[in-house]
């Protein structure tokens, strides 16, 4: 009798562990799905107001502003999205795109910027969301000097969002915001 109780206890414990593991796996899948959907707010058509610092990392506080449009669509079953930008910069209209991909294993996003004026694939900014704000970082070089790059994405209201770019010449001790995109949902 003692051995059957031990066997029964062992079977119950094994069953509880298996159910717990299954529930944990289901929670992990749900968490991955939720994190993989963090950019869903950006899907669709947007009118954009760009504000750029005239000279970056030069102690300058002169900004210029210009309009643009943004179209964002999901890809890979929701594990990423791709956008198309038209930027009506006073120095000449150009196109650019962003590719955003979620890595479920690392629980991080990687974002690549593709610019028609400089057609090359640069290293991505990488990061994730805390609360309602996504923050992403990369190492880069600006005017021959190593810098850190930080970009942010944030849904401000159901029809408004914002992206920022900042550079740090001192390894992240201080940041200079040099580009802001204010998105307003387009009524198509």
TORPA-4810 file (N, C-alpha, C, O; in nm, 3 decimals):
<nodes>
NODE_1_0.083_-0.119_0.000_0.000_0.000_0.000_0.087_0.125_0.000_0.058_0.221_-0.070_X
NODE_2_0.193_0.123_0.078_0.281_0.238_0.085_0.342_0.268_-0.053_0.353_0.384_-0.093_X
NODE_3_0.380_0.161_-0.126_0.440_0.182_-0.256_0.339_0.238_-0.355_0.378_0.317_-0.441_X
NODE_4_0.209_0.201_-0.348_0.111_0.256_-0.440_0.080_0.402_-0.408_0.052_0.480_-0.499_X
NODE_5_0.086_0.441_-0.280_0.069_0.582_-0.245_0.186_0.663_-0.301_0.166_0.771_-0.356_X
NODE_6_0.304_0.611_-0.288_0.422_0.679_-0.342_0.411_0.690_-0.493_0.444_0.793_-0.552_X
NODE_7_0.364_0.580_-0.556_0.348_0.582_-0.700_0.241_0.684_-0.738_0.260_0.762_-0.832_X
NODE_8_0.129_0.684_-0.665_0.020_0.779_-0.691_0.070_0.922_-0.672_0.042_1.009_-0.754_X
NODE_9_0.144_0.947_-0.564_0.199_1.080_-0.538_0.295_1.121_-0.650_0.295_1.236_-0.694_X
NODE_10_0.375_1.025_-0.694_0.468_1.053_-0.803_0.393_1.087_-0.931_0.428_1.181_-1.002_X
NODE_11_0.288_1.009_-0.961_0.207_1.036_-1.081_0.138_1.172_-1.071_0.135_1.246_-1.169_X
NODE_12_0.083_1.205_-0.955_0.018_1.334_-0.937_0.118_1.448_-0.953_0.089_1.548_-1.018_X
NODE_13_0.235_1.432_-0.894_0.338_1.536_-0.906_0.383_1.550_-1.050_0.400_1.661_-1.100_X
NODE_14_0.401_1.437_-1.119_0.441_1.441_-1.260_0.333_1.510_-1.343_0.364_1.591_-1.431_X
NODE_15_0.207_1.477_-1.316_0.096_1.540_-1.388_0.092_1.690_-1.363_0.071_1.769_-1.455_X
NODE_16_0.111_1.728_-1.237_0.111_1.872_-1.204_0.225_1.943_-1.274_0.208_2.054_-1.325_X
NODE_17_0.343_1.879_-1.276_0.457_1.940_-1.346_0.429_1.954_-1.495_0.461_2.056_-1.556_X
NODE_18_0.369_1.849_-1.554_0.339_1.854_-1.698_0.237_1.963_-1.728_0.253_2.037_-1.825_X
NODE_19_0.134_1.975_-1.646_0.033_2.081_-1.665_0.097_2.217_-1.646_0.073_2.310_-1.723_X
NODE_20_0.179_2.229_-1.541_0.249_2.356_-1.517_0.338_2.393_-1.633_0.343_2.510_-1.674_X
NODE_21_0.411_2.295_-1.688_0.498_2.322_-1.803_0.415_2.363_-1.923_0.452_2.456_-1.996_X
NODE_22_0.301_2.295_-1.945_0.216_2.330_-2.058_0.159_2.470_-2.042_0.156_2.548_-2.138_X
NODE_23_0.115_2.503_-1.920_0.063_2.638_-1.896_0.174_2.742_-1.912_0.151_2.850_-1.968_X
NODE_24_0.294_2.708_-1.863_0.407_2.800_-1.879_0.439_2.822_-2.026_0.467_2.935_-2.068_X
NODE_25_0.436_2.714_-2.106_0.462_2.727_-2.249_0.354_2.811_-2.315_0.383_2.894_-2.401_X
NODE_26_0.228_2.790_-2.274_0.119_2.871_-2.331_0.137_3.018_-2.295_0.115_3.106_-2.378_X
NODE_27_0.176_3.044_-2.168_0.201_3.182_-2.127_0.316_3.243_-2.206_0.311_3.359_-2.244_X
NODE_28_0.421_3.162_-2.230_0.537_3.211_-2.306_0.496_3.245_-2.449_0.539_3.346_-2.503_X
NODE_29_0.413_3.158_-2.510_0.366_3.187_-2.646_0.282_3.314_-2.646_0.298_3.397_-2.735_X
NODE_30_0.194_3.329_-2.547_0.112_3.450_-2.540_0.200_3.573_-2.520_0.176_3.677_-2.581_X
NODE_31_0.302_3.561_-2.434_0.392_3.675_-2.410_0.467_3.710_-2.536_0.483_3.827_-2.569_X
NODE_32_0.515_3.607_-2.609_0.585_3.632_-2.734_0.493_3.702_-2.833_0.532_3.797_-2.901_X
NODE_33_0.370_3.653_-2.841_0.274_3.713_-2.933_0.246_3.857_-2.896_0.236_3.944_-2.983_X
NODE_34_0.232_3.884_-2.767_0.205_4.021_-2.723_0.323_4.112_-2.756_0.304_4.222_-2.807_X
NODE_35_0.445_4.067_-2.728_0.563_4.149_-2.757_0.582_4.165_-2.907_0.624_4.270_-2.954_X
NODE_36_0.550_4.060_-2.982_0.564_4.065_-3.127_0.461_4.160_-3.189_0.475_4.197_-3.306_X
NODE_37_0.361_4.198_-3.115_0.255_4.286_-3.167_0.273_4.431_-3.122_0.184_4.514_-3.144_X
NODE_38_0.385_4.464_-3.059_0.404_4.597_-3.002_0.404_4.709_-3.106_0.375_4.824_-3.073_X
NODE_39_0.437_4.677_-3.231_0.435_4.779_-3.337_0.305_4.781_-3.416_0.294_4.855_-3.513_X
NODE_40_0.207_4.701_-3.376_0.081_4.699_-3.451_0.015_4.836_-3.459_-0.055_4.866_-3.556_X
NODE_41_0.036_4.921_-3.357_-0.023_5.055_-3.358_0.023_5.137_-3.477_-0.045_5.232_-3.516_X
NODE_42_0.136_5.102_-3.536_0.193_5.180_-3.645_0.140_5.138_-3.782_0.161_5.209_-3.880_X
NODE_43_0.071_5.024_-3.790_0.019_4.977_-3.918_-0.081_5.077_-3.976_-0.163_5.133_-3.903_X
NODE_44_-0.073_5.098_-4.106_-0.168_5.186_-4.174_-0.099_5.305_-4.238_0.021_5.305_-4.262_X
NODE_45_-0.179_5.407_-4.265_-0.135_5.527_-4.336_-0.123_5.644_-4.239_-0.209_5.664_-4.153_X
NODE_46_-0.015_5.721_-4.254_0.011_5.834_-4.164_0.057_5.956_-4.244_0.127_5.944_-4.344_X
NODE_47_0.017_6.072_-4.198_0.078_6.198_-4.241_0.186_6.228_-4.138_0.166_6.207_-4.018_X
NODE_48_0.299_6.279_-4.184_0.414_6.297_-4.096_0.463_6.441_-4.103_0.472_6.499_-4.211_X
NODE_49_0.496_6.497_-3.988_0.569_6.623_-3.981_0.707_6.589_-3.927_0.722_6.540_-3.815_X
NODE_50_0.809_6.615_-4.010_0.948_6.589_-3.973_1.008_6.719_-3.919_0.989_6.825_-3.977_X
NODE_51_1.080_6.708_-3.808_1.160_6.820_-3.756_1.302_6.769_-3.739_1.328_6.673_-3.667_X
NODE_52_1.394_6.835_-3.809_1.534_6.794_-3.804_1.621_6.908_-3.755_1.598_7.025_-3.789_X
NODE_53_1.719_6.874_-3.674_1.819_6.970_-3.630_1.907_7.003_-3.751_1.953_6.913_-3.822_X
NODE_54_1.931_7.132_-3.774_2.007_7.174_-3.892_2.147_7.113_-3.894_2.189_7.060_-3.997_X
NODE_55_2.218_7.118_-3.783_2.351_7.058_-3.772_2.355_6.970_-3.648_2.324_7.014_-3.537_X
NODE_56_2.393_6.845_-3.668_2.396_6.747_-3.559_2.529_6.752_-3.483_2.635_6.769_-3.542_X
NODE_57_2.519_6.736_-3.353_2.635_6.734_-3.262_2.728_6.853_-3.286_2.850_6.840_-3.289_X
NODE_58_2.665_6.969_-3.302_2.742_7.092_-3.328_2.700_7.204_-3.234_2.735_7.320_-3.257_X
NODE_59_2.625_7.171_-3.128_2.578_7.275_-3.036_2.474_7.366_-3.100_2.456_7.480_-3.056_X
NODE_60_2.408_7.317_-3.202_2.311_7.395_-3.279_2.171_7.370_-3.225_2.138_7.258_-3.187_X
NODE_61_2.088_7.474_-3.223_1.948_7.454_-3.184_1.852_7.506_-3.291_1.738_7.541_-3.261_X
NODE_62_1.899_7.511_-3.415_1.814_7.553_-3.527_1.751_7.428_-3.591_1.821_7.335_-3.631_X
NODE_63_1.620_7.430_-3.599_1.545_7.318_-3.655_1.479_7.360_-3.785_1.447_7.477_-3.805_X
NODE_64_1.458_7.263_-3.875_1.375_7.288_-3.992_1.270_7.177_-3.998_1.289_7.069_-3.943_X
NODE_65_1.160_7.207_-4.066_1.043_7.120_-4.065_0.996_7.096_-4.207_1.007_7.184_-4.293_X
NODE_66_0.944_6.977_-4.232_0.890_6.945_-4.364_0.790_6.829_-4.351_0.795_6.754_-4.254_X
NODE_67_0.700_6.814_-4.451_0.599_6.709_-4.445_0.647_6.578_-4.507_0.749_6.572_-4.576_X
NODE_68_0.569_6.476_-4.481_0.594_6.346_-4.543_0.475_6.255_-4.522_0.375_6.294_-4.461_X
NODE_69_0.486_6.135_-4.573_0.383_6.033_-4.552_0.452_5.903_-4.512_0.571_5.883_-4.539_X
NODE_70_0.376_5.817_-4.448_0.426_5.688_-4.402_0.317_5.584_-4.421_0.201_5.607_-4.386_X
NODE_71_0.353_5.470_-4.477_0.262_5.358_-4.494_0.329_5.235_-4.434_0.440_5.200_-4.475_X
NODE_72_0.262_5.169_-4.338_0.322_5.056_-4.265_0.232_4.934_-4.278_0.110_4.943_-4.259_X
NODE_73_0.293_4.818_-4.310_0.217_4.693_-4.323_0.291_4.580_-4.251_0.414_4.575_-4.250_X
NODE_74_0.213_4.488_-4.190_0.276_4.374_-4.123_0.334_4.276_-4.225_0.287_4.267_-4.338_X
NODE_75_0.437_4.202_-4.181_0.497_4.096_-4.263_0.524_3.975_-4.173_0.522_3.985_-4.050_X
NODE_76_0.549_3.862_-4.235_0.591_3.739_-4.166_0.495_3.699_-4.054_0.537_3.662_-3.944_X
NODE_77_0.366_3.706_-4.083_0.266_3.665_-3.985_0.264_3.749_-3.859_0.222_3.702_-3.753_X
NODE_78_0.310_3.873_-3.869_0.309_3.964_-3.755_0.441_3.973_-3.681_0.451_4.048_-3.584_X
NODE_79_0.543_3.899_-3.723_0.673_3.907_-3.656_0.755_4.026_-3.705_0.872_4.041_-3.668_X
NODE_80_0.695_4.109_-3.786_0.765_4.228_-3.833_0.672_4.317_-3.912_0.554_4.287_-3.930_X
NODE_81_0.729_4.427_-3.959_0.655_4.514_-4.050_0.753_4.589_-4.137_0.873_4.598_-4.108_X
NODE_82_0.700_4.641_-4.245_0.780_4.714_-4.343_0.706_4.843_-4.373_0.584_4.843_-4.389_X
NODE_83_0.781_4.952_-4.381_0.715_5.079_-4.412_0.779_5.147_-4.532_0.892_5.119_-4.570_X
NODE_84_0.702_5.236_-4.588_0.748_5.320_-4.699_0.722_5.465_-4.661_0.609_5.503_-4.629_X
NODE_85_0.828_5.543_-4.665_0.823_5.686_-4.632_0.846_5.769_-4.758_0.929_5.734_-4.842_X
NODE_86_0.774_5.877_-4.769_0.806_5.981_-4.865_0.837_6.104_-4.781_0.752_6.152_-4.707_X
NODE_87_0.960_6.154_-4.794_1.006_6.269_-4.715_1.025_6.387_-4.809_1.108_6.383_-4.899_X
NODE_88_0.947_6.491_-4.787_0.953_6.610_-4.873_1.048_6.713_-4.812_1.011_6.826_-4.782_X
NODE_89_1.171_6.669_-4.796_1.278_6.751_-4.739_1.303_6.872_-4.829_1.302_6.856_-4.951_X
NODE_90_1.325_6.992_-4.773_1.354_7.110_-4.856_1.477_7.091_-4.945_1.491_7.158_-5.047_X
NODE_91_1.566_7.001_-4.907_1.685_6.973_-4.987_1.658_6.873_-5.099_1.749_6.840_-5.176_X
NODE_92_1.536_6.825_-5.109_1.497_6.729_-5.212_1.415_6.616_-5.156_1.450_6.556_-5.055_X
NODE_93_1.304_6.587_-5.222_1.217_6.477_-5.180_1.290_6.345_-5.202_1.356_6.324_-5.304_X
NODE_94_1.275_6.255_-5.104_1.335_6.122_-5.118_1.245_6.019_-5.053_1.152_6.052_-4.980_X
NODE_95_1.277_5.892_-5.079_1.204_5.781_-5.020_1.296_5.705_-4.925_1.417_5.700_-4.943_X
NODE_96_1.234_5.646_-4.825_1.307_5.562_-4.731_1.212_5.456_-4.678_1.090_5.471_-4.686_X
NODE_97_1.268_5.351_-4.625_1.188_5.243_-4.568_1.252_5.195_-4.439_1.372_5.209_-4.417_X
NODE_98_1.167_5.138_-4.353_1.215_5.072_-4.231_1.168_4.929_-4.235_1.055_4.899_-4.275_X
NODE_99_1.255_4.840_-4.194_1.222_4.699_-4.175_1.237_4.671_-4.026_1.346_4.687_-3.970_X
NODE_100_1.128_4.630_-3.963_1.128_4.598_-3.821_1.100_4.449_-3.806_1.000_4.399_-3.856_X
NODE_101_1.189_4.378_-3.736_1.172_4.234_-3.715_1.186_4.201_-3.567_1.275_4.251_-3.499_X
NODE_102_1.095_4.116_-3.519_1.097_4.072_-3.381_1.166_3.937_-3.370_1.136_3.847_-3.448_X
NODE_103_1.258_3.923_-3.275_1.327_3.798_-3.248_1.265_3.737_-3.122_1.293_3.783_-3.012_X
NODE_104_1.179_3.634_-3.137_1.113_3.577_-3.019_1.210_3.520_-2.917_1.185_3.529_-2.796_X
NODE_105_1.321_3.462_-2.962_1.418_3.404_-2.868_1.483_3.509_-2.781_1.499_3.489_-2.661_X
NODE_106_1.521_3.622_-2.841_1.585_3.731_-2.767_1.484_3.828_-2.707_1.519_3.911_-2.623_X
NODE_107_1.357_3.819_-2.751_1.253_3.913_-2.708_1.295_4.057_-2.740_1.274_4.148_-2.660_X
NODE_108_1.355_4.076_-2.858_1.401_4.208_-2.900_1.360_4.235_-3.043_1.338_4.144_-3.124_X
NODE_109_1.349_4.364_-3.072_1.324_4.412_-3.207_1.455_4.462_-3.267_1.539_4.519_-3.197_X
NODE_110_1.471_4.440_-3.397_1.580_4.499_-3.475_1.515_4.583_-3.585_1.419_4.539_-3.649_X
NODE_111_1.568_4.703_-3.606_1.508_4.796_-3.703_1.617_4.847_-3.796_1.717_4.904_-3.752_X
NODE_112_1.596_4.825_-3.924_1.689_4.872_-4.027_1.625_4.990_-4.101_1.506_4.987_-4.131_X
NODE_113_1.703_5.093_-4.131_1.660_5.210_-4.207_1.724_5.201_-4.345_1.846_5.183_-4.356_X
NODE_114_1.645_5.213_-4.448_1.691_5.208_-4.586_1.657_5.341_-4.652_1.541_5.383_-4.651_X
NODE_115_1.756_5.407_-4.709_1.742_5.543_-4.759_1.778_5.546_-4.907_1.887_5.503_-4.946_X
NODE_116_1.686_5.597_-4.990_1.710_5.598_-5.135_1.831_5.684_-5.174_1.887_5.664_-5.281_X
NODE_117_1.870_5.778_-5.089_1.986_5.863_-5.120_2.118_5.790_-5.095_2.220_5.823_-5.156_X
NODE_118_2.115_5.692_-5.006_2.236_5.615_-4.970_2.197_5.467_-4.963_2.183_5.412_-4.854_X
NODE_119_2.179_5.403_-5.080_2.125_5.266_-5.079_2.225_5.163_-5.026_2.305_5.107_-5.101_X
NODE_120_2.218_5.140_-4.897_2.301_5.040_-4.830_2.226_4.992_-4.707_2.139_5.063_-4.655_X
NODE_121_2.257_4.874_-4.660_2.196_4.821_-4.538_2.296_4.839_-4.425_2.402_4.777_-4.422_X
NODE_122_2.259_4.926_-4.332_2.343_4.956_-4.215_2.303_4.864_-4.100_2.196_4.804_-4.105_X
NODE_123_2.387_4.852_-3.998_2.346_4.774_-3.880_2.218_4.831_-3.818_2.196_4.952_-3.822_X
NODE_124_2.135_4.745_-3.761_2.009_4.791_-3.706_2.023_4.855_-3.568_2.124_4.837_-3.500_X
NODE_125_1.920_4.930_-3.528_1.903_4.965_-3.387_1.826_4.849_-3.326_1.741_4.789_-3.392_X
NODE_126_1.857_4.816_-3.201_1.801_4.697_-3.137_1.749_4.735_-2.999_1.812_4.813_-2.927_X
NODE_127_1.634_4.680_-2.962_1.579_4.707_-2.830_1.439_4.654_-2.816_1.401_4.555_-2.879_X
NODE_128_1.361_4.720_-2.731_1.226_4.675_-2.705_1.144_4.781_-2.635_1.184_4.897_-2.625_X
NODE_129_1.029_4.739_-2.586_0.933_4.830_-2.525_0.932_4.814_-2.374_0.938_4.703_-2.321_X
NODE_130_0.924_4.926_-2.306_0.896_4.933_-2.163_0.774_5.021_-2.151_0.777_5.138_-2.189_X
NODE_131_0.666_4.966_-2.098_0.542_5.042_-2.096_0.498_5.067_-2.240_0.497_4.975_-2.322_X
NODE_132_0.463_5.189_-2.271_0.417_5.223_-2.405_0.522_5.280_-2.497_0.490_5.325_-2.607_X
NODE_133_0.649_5.279_-2.454_0.755_5.341_-2.533_0.861_5.239_-2.571_0.912_5.166_-2.487_X
NODE_134_0.892_5.235_-2.701_0.998_5.149_-2.750_1.127_5.228_-2.763_1.127_5.340_-2.815_X
NODE_135_1.238_5.171_-2.715_1.369_5.237_-2.721_1.468_5.139_-2.781_1.474_5.022_-2.743_X
NODE_136_1.548_5.190_-2.877_1.635_5.105_-2.957_1.770_5.173_-2.973_1.777_5.295_-2.991_X
NODE_137_1.879_5.095_-2.967_2.015_5.151_-2.966_2.104_5.085_-3.071_2.080_4.972_-3.113_X
NODE_138_2.206_5.158_-3.111_2.311_5.105_-3.199_2.438_5.185_-3.181_2.436_5.298_-3.131_X
NODE_139_2.549_5.126_-3.221_2.676_5.196_-3.233_2.687_5.240_-3.379_2.645_5.168_-3.469_X
NODE_140_2.742_5.358_-3.401_2.756_5.409_-3.537_2.876_5.503_-3.541_2.947_5.521_-3.442_X
NODE_141_2.898_5.561_-3.656_3.004_5.659_-3.675_2.942_5.782_-3.739_2.868_5.769_-3.837_X
NODE_142_2.972_5.900_-3.686_2.922_6.026_-3.742_3.040_6.121_-3.758_3.109_6.153_-3.661_X
NODE_143_3.061_6.166_-3.881_3.173_6.255_-3.913_3.305_6.199_-3.860_3.387_6.271_-3.803_X
NODE_144_3.323_6.067_-3.879_3.448_6.002_-3.841_3.462_5.968_-3.694_3.563_5.910_-3.654_X
NODE_145_3.362_6.001_-3.613_3.369_5.977_-3.469_3.266_5.870_-3.427_3.154_5.870_-3.478_X
NODE_146_3.304_5.780_-3.336_3.207_5.681_-3.289_3.099_5.748_-3.205_3.127_5.836_-3.123_X
NODE_147_2.975_5.705_-3.227_2.861_5.757_-3.151_2.770_5.641_-3.113_2.782_5.530_-3.164_X
NODE_148_2.677_5.671_-3.022_2.565_5.582_-2.994_2.443_5.649_-3.056_2.431_5.771_-3.057_X
NODE_149_2.354_5.566_-3.108_2.229_5.612_-3.167_2.115_5.554_-3.083_2.119_5.438_-3.044_X
NODE_150_2.016_5.638_-3.056_1.896_5.593_-2.984_1.775_5.639_-3.064_1.765_5.756_-3.101_X
NODE_151_1.683_5.547_-3.091_1.556_5.586_-3.150_1.444_5.541_-3.057_1.458_5.444_-2.983_X
NODE_152_1.333_5.614_-3.061_1.217_5.578_-2.980_1.092_5.580_-3.066_1.082_5.655_-3.163_X
NODE_153_0.996_5.498_-3.028_0.863_5.497_-3.089_0.764_5.501_-2.974_0.781_5.434_-2.872_X
NODE_154_0.658_5.583_-2.992_0.558_5.592_-2.886_0.423_5.629_-2.945_0.412_5.722_-3.024_X
NODE_155_0.320_5.554_-2.906_0.183_5.587_-2.940_0.136_5.692_-2.840_0.132_5.666_-2.720_X
NODE_156_0.100_5.810_-2.889_0.059_5.920_-2.800_-0.091_5.921_-2.778_-0.138_5.941_-2.666_X
NODE_157_-0.166_5.899_-2.884_-0.312_5.886_-2.882_-0.347_5.784_-2.988_-0.258_5.741_-3.062_X
NODE_158_-0.472_5.745_-2.999_-0.507_5.643_-3.097_-0.474_5.685_-3.240_-0.452_5.600_-3.326_X
NODE_159_-0.470_5.815_-3.266_-0.442_5.863_-3.402_-0.311_5.942_-3.411_-0.287_6.009_-3.512_X
NODE_160_-0.228_5.935_-3.308_-0.101_6.010_-3.309_0.011_5.925_-3.247_-0.009_5.855_-3.148_X
NODE_161_0.128_5.934_-3.309_0.245_5.862_-3.259_0.368_5.949_-3.286_0.360_6.049_-3.357_X
NODE_162_0.481_5.909_-3.227_0.603_5.988_-3.245_0.724_5.895_-3.249_0.731_5.794_-3.179_X
NODE_163_0.819_5.934_-3.333_0.950_5.870_-3.342_1.055_5.977_-3.317_1.040_6.090_-3.362_X
NODE_164_1.161_5.942_-3.245_1.272_6.035_-3.226_1.404_5.963_-3.253_1.415_5.841_-3.240_X
NODE_165_1.502_6.042_-3.292_1.639_5.993_-3.307_1.731_6.085_-3.229_1.718_6.208_-3.235_X
NODE_166_1.823_6.026_-3.155_1.921_6.103_-3.078_2.058_6.041_-3.096_2.071_5.920_-3.114_X
NODE_167_2.162_6.126_-3.090_2.300_6.081_-3.097_2.369_6.113_-2.964_2.338_6.211_-2.897_X
NODE_168_2.464_6.026_-2.927_2.546_6.049_-2.810_2.693_6.034_-2.850_2.734_5.928_-2.896_X
NODE_169_2.773_6.141_-2.832_2.915_6.130_-2.863_2.998_6.076_-2.747_3.118_6.054_-2.760_X
NODE_170_2.931_6.055_-2.630_3.005_6.016_-2.510_2.956_5.883_-2.451_2.949_5.866_-2.329_X
NODE_171_2.922_5.789_-2.540_2.885_5.655_-2.495_2.752_5.645_-2.425_2.725_5.546_-2.357_X
NODE_172_2.666_5.745_-2.440_2.534_5.742_-2.379_2.520_5.824_-2.253_2.415_5.823_-2.189_X
NODE_173_2.626_5.896_-2.214_2.617_5.982_-2.095_2.525_6.101_-2.121_2.454_6.146_-2.031_X
NODE_174_2.526_6.152_-2.244_2.436_6.262_-2.282_2.384_6.235_-2.423_2.450_6.168_-2.503_X
NODE_175_2.265_6.288_-2.451_2.200_6.263_-2.580_2.154_6.395_-2.641_2.108_6.485_-2.570_X
NODE_176_2.166_6.405_-2.773_2.112_6.519_-2.848_2.007_6.465_-2.945_2.039_6.392_-3.039_X
NODE_177_1.881_6.501_-2.922_1.775_6.465_-3.017_1.796_6.549_-3.142_1.810_6.671_-3.134_X
NODE_178_1.799_6.482_-3.259_1.826_6.555_-3.382_1.720_6.537_-3.489_1.726_6.602_-3.594_X
NODE_179_1.623_6.450_-3.465_1.517_6.428_-3.563_1.395_6.378_-3.489_1.403_6.287_-3.407_X
NODE_180_1.280_6.439_-3.518_1.152_6.399_-3.460_1.053_6.382_-3.574_1.042_6.468_-3.661_X
NODE_181_0.981_6.271_-3.574_0.871_6.250_-3.668_0.743_6.244_-3.587_0.727_6.157_-3.501_X
NODE_182_0.651_6.337_-3.614_0.519_6.333_-3.553_0.421_6.274_-3.652_0.402_6.329_-3.761_X
NODE_183_0.359_6.162_-3.616_0.267_6.090_-3.703_0.124_6.123_-3.666_0.087_6.126_-3.548_X
NODE_184_0.044_6.149_-3.768_-0.101_6.166_-3.749_-0.170_6.073_-3.847_-0.142_6.075_-3.966_X
NODE_185_-0.260_5.989_-3.795_-0.329_5.891_-3.878_-0.396_5.962_-3.995_-0.470_6.058_-3.977_X
NODE_186_-0.368_5.913_-4.117_-0.427_5.972_-4.238_-0.568_5.915_-4.256_-0.592_5.797_-4.232_X
NODE_187_-0.657_5.999_-4.299_-0.794_5.955_-4.328_-0.801_5.930_-4.478_-0.818_6.022_-4.558_X
NODE_188_-0.788_5.802_-4.513_-0.782_5.764_-4.655_-0.918_5.732_-4.707_-0.933_5.697_-4.824_X
</nodes>
